Amino acid sequence: MKETALHQTRATQRLVTIPMLAAVGFVLQYLEFPIPLMPSFLKLDFSTLPALIGGLIYGPAAGVIIEVMKNALHMLFKNTDGLIIGEVANALAGGSFILIPVIMHRLRKGKAGFVLGLAAGTLLMTAIMGLFNAWFLLPAYAALYQMPLDQLLASFGASSVWSLVLYGIAPFNIVKGVLMAAVAYPLYVKLAPRLLARTIN
């Protein structure tokens, strides 16, 4: 009986915590800022961190759900182009960044494993977003603004899709990953004892 009540309590906490973290992530999206020397359309924010925390507590699927919910809120309240291009990109970037560090935590690899997970997550996010921009995002924005892709690239000072990816988008995602990791690690150190106790129980 006590186990059933405990399970129901945890399920209720999960139902409350996941939307709350998504709401925090949505608010953090408003605090975006550009990085000097990077393409102007790329903005940095720390809205992925609540999804990372949720993933550490409840598992990688919960982290991805938080990313999706956060971007659904963004689409409803802040979307400016009427499409979901930016929201899909943000969810994909956040999901790819949190996946490996969350898995490393679930495997109980400790602080060193978490750091390796953050580094691997940064590289995974950089690779996925480079390909996503080259194959989908940039052509989609060119279509949205009804201009040739070459003209769109020229507006960012790029001669080709891959030059923009290599010299703009990839460095941006590396910097983004490093900065998020710099904030995420102290949070993890502070939360680690509680997180470990939760996974054991």
VENSUL-V351426 format. One record per helix or strand of 2 or more residues. SS is the DSSP state (@ for helix, = for strand). FROM is the first residue (numbers start at 1). LEN is the number of residues. Records with the same first field share a line. If there is no record, write none. Layout:
SS: FROM-LEN + FROM-LEN
This chain:
@: 2-28 + 49-10 + 60-18 + 85-22 + 110-35 + 149-7 + 161-40
=: 33-2 + 43-2
